Amino acid sequence: MASTQEICFQFDISEHEKDKLVGEVIRYVLFKTEQNSGCPIRREDLTQLITGKGYRQRNLHAVIINDAISKLSSIFGYEMRELQRSRSSATANPGRASQSQHSVGDAKSYILISELPSDVYGKFVEDKSTVHISGLTFVVIGIIHLGGGRITEENLWHHLRRLGLHENEENHPKFSNTKLALEALVQQRYLQKEKVNGPEGNTVFYELAERALDAPIYDKIKEYVAQIVQKDVTSLETD
């Protein structure tokens, strides 16, 4: 691994300039994550943050971003994880016309994930006023997981109505506009939304996107669903 001095010499910048660029990337990532409720940050935006200041040396942006990733972990306790774009069912089947909200060719992006132990994070970091959003995320992902990873919008709202959430509600005591609350999960890339053109008209589908398919989240969903199924089986056996 090249030293800081070697990197600065290679790109003809001072160590102070390099550290300043790294700091600006870190501030941008932390601010945007908070401002946009955890929505992914595009690598293109981070690159423009560097080149926009007149630094156009080839591959400098990659070095700066990688250094920022390292410092976010060592100083702030965050993993800046690159999202791996999931391939939509419609994209995998080119014979079916669809309009997907995210395409396979979209740019790379990142999210921040706390590296703190869950008990420490829950006690000192987690915002208790937003736990209902985490609950909704977990429930929606669970419903779609049980549906095989893909479900129609109509079917999804059928299940959510049974939980007291209605698609036309704009003054819910926790979520305000429930449709926008669901749309936020698309923007945060827990879900992928696509419109499929069929003989009977357009049908909107939701499927699990890359963030919901991330191993830690997906494993928790499977574990929780397995516990519910086991309880149901045990209940039937004792009846």
KOLKOLMAR-649809 format. One line per 5 residues: number of its first residue (from 1); their letters; for each residue x negated, y negated, z negated of C-alpha. Coordinates in steps of 0.25 Angstrom, whole numbers, plus 5000, padded with zeros to 4 digits. Layout:
BEGIN
NUM) A) X,Y,Z; ...
This chain:
BEGIN
1) MASTQ) 5000,5000,5000; 4994,4986,5004; 4991,4977,4993; 4998,4963,4992; 4985,4956,4997
6) EICFQ) 4985,4965,5009; 4999,4963,5012; 4997,4948,5011; 4985,4948,5020; 4993,4957,5030
11) FDISE) 5004,4947,5031; 4996,4935,5029; 5004,4930,5017; 4999,4926,5003; 5003,4935,4991
16) HEKDK) 5011,4923,4986; 5019,4923,4999; 5022,4938,4999; 5026,4937,4984; 5035,4926,4987
21) LVGEV) 5042,4933,4999; 5044,4946,4990; 5050,4937,4979; 5060,4931,4989; 5064,4945,4994
26) IRYVL) 5067,4949,4980; 5075,4937,4976; 5083,4938,4989; 5086,4953,4986; 5090,4951,4972
31) FKTEQ) 5098,4938,4975; 5106,4945,4987; 5108,4957,4980; 5115,4949,4969; 5122,4940,4978
36) NSGCP) 5128,4950,4987; 5132,4960,4977; 5121,4971,4981; 5124,4970,4996; 5111,4975,5003
41) IRRED) 5101,4966,5007; 5096,4967,5022; 5081,4969,5025; 5083,4959,5036; 5087,4948,5026
46) LTQLI) 5074,4951,5018; 5066,4950,5030; 5072,4937,5034; 5069,4931,5021; 5054,4934,5023
51) TGKGY) 5053,4930,5038; 5062,4918,5036; 5050,4912,5027; 5041,4913,5039; 5035,4926,5036
56) RQRNL) 5036,4934,5049; 5024,4944,5047; 5028,4958,5052; 5032,4967,5041; 5030,4957,5030
61) HAVII) 5045,4958,5026; 5043,4973,5024; 5032,4970,5014; 5039,4959,5007; 5052,4967,5006
66) NDAIS) 5045,4980,5001; 5037,4971,4990; 5051,4966,4986; 5057,4980,4985; 5045,4984,4976
71) KLSSI) 5046,4971,4967; 5061,4973,4966; 5059,4986,4960; 5047,4984,4951; 5052,4970,4945
76) FGYEM) 5067,4970,4946; 5070,4985,4946; 5078,4985,4959; 5076,4995,4970; 5078,4988,4984
81) RELQR) 5083,4999,4992; 5085,5000,5007; 5098,5005,5011; 5099,5016,5021; 5110,5013,5031
86) SRSSA) 5120,5024,5031; 5125,5029,5044; 5140,5027,5046; 5149,5039,5051; 5154,5031,5063
91) TANPG) 5139,5027,5067; 5136,5042,5066; 5148,5045,5075; 5146,5035,5087; 5159,5041,5094
96) RASQS) 5167,5034,5084; 5169,5019,5085; 5167,5011,5072; 5163,4998,5066; 5154,5000,5054
101) QHSVG) 5150,4989,5045; 5136,4993,5044; 5128,4999,5056; 5117,5009,5055; 5107,4999,5061
106) DAKSY) 5109,4988,5050; 5097,4982,5044; 5090,4988,5031; 5095,4983,5018; 5092,4984,5003
111) ILISE) 5099,4985,4990; 5094,4983,4976; 5096,4995,4966; 5092,4994,4952; 5081,5003,4947
116) LPSDV) 5085,5002,4933; 5090,5014,4925; 5105,5014,4926; 5107,5012,4911; 5098,5000,4911
121) YGKFV) 5104,4994,4923; 5118,4996,4918; 5114,4989,4904; 5106,4978,4909; 5108,4975,4924
126) EDKST) 5122,4980,4929; 5133,4969,4930; 5144,4975,4922; 5154,4965,4929; 5152,4973,4942
131) VHISG) 5153,4987,4938; 5167,4988,4944; 5160,4985,4958; 5151,4997,4955; 5163,5005,4951
136) LTFVV) 5170,5002,4964; 5158,5005,4972; 5156,5019,4965; 5171,5022,4967; 5171,5018,4982
141) IGIIH) 5159,5026,4985; 5164,5038,4978; 5177,5038,4986; 5170,5037,4999; 5160,5048,4994
146) LGGGR) 5172,5057,4991; 5177,5054,5005; 5165,5059,5011; 5157,5046,5012; 5168,5040,5022
151) ITEEN) 5182,5035,5020; 5192,5027,5026; 5195,5013,5021; 5210,5017,5019; 5206,5029,5011
156) LWHHL) 5196,5022,5002; 5206,5012,4998; 5216,5023,4995; 5207,5028,4985; 5203,5014,4979
161) RRLGL) 5218,5011,4978; 5219,5023,4969; 5209,5016,4960; 5217,5003,4960; 5209,4996,4971
166) HENEE) 5217,4990,4983; 5212,4985,4996; 5220,4973,4997; 5217,4968,4982; 5210,4955,4982
171) NHPKF) 5211,4952,4967; 5206,4965,4960; 5202,4962,4946; 5188,4968,4948; 5186,4968,4963
176) SNTKL) 5194,4956,4968; 5195,4960,4983; 5195,4975,4983; 5192,4975,4998; 5180,4966,4997
181) ALEAL) 5175,4975,4985; 5175,4987,4994; 5169,4979,5006; 5157,4975,4996; 5153,4990,4995
186) VQQRY) 5152,4989,5010; 5143,4977,5010; 5135,4983,4999; 5133,4996,5008; 5140,5006,4998
191) LQKEK) 5150,5008,5009; 5150,5007,5024; 5163,5003,5031; 5167,5006,5046; 5179,5004,5055
196) VNGPE) 5182,5016,5064; 5190,5014,5076; 5199,5026,5078; 5212,5030,5086; 5221,5025,5075
201) GNTVF) 5213,5012,5073; 5202,5007,5064; 5198,5014,5051; 5189,5009,5041; 5179,5018,5034
206) YELAE) 5170,5017,5022; 5158,5026,5020; 5147,5026,5011; 5135,5017,5015; 5121,5018,5011
211) RALDA) 5122,5012,4997; 5132,5022,4993; 5124,5033,4999; 5112,5029,4991; 5108,5041,4983
216) PIYDK) 5110,5036,4969; 5124,5030,4971; 5128,5042,4980; 5123,5052,4970; 5131,5045,4959
221) IKEYV) 5144,5045,4967; 5142,5060,4970; 5139,5063,4955; 5152,5055,4951; 5161,5062,4961
226) AQIVQ) 5156,5076,4957; 5159,5072,4942; 5173,5068,4946; 5175,5081,4954; 5170,5090,4943
231) KDVTS) 5180,5083,4933; 5191,5086,4943; 5187,5100,4944; 5186,5102,4929; 5199,5096,4927
236) LETD) 5206,5105,4937; 5199,5117,4931; 5204,5113,4917; 5219,5110,4921
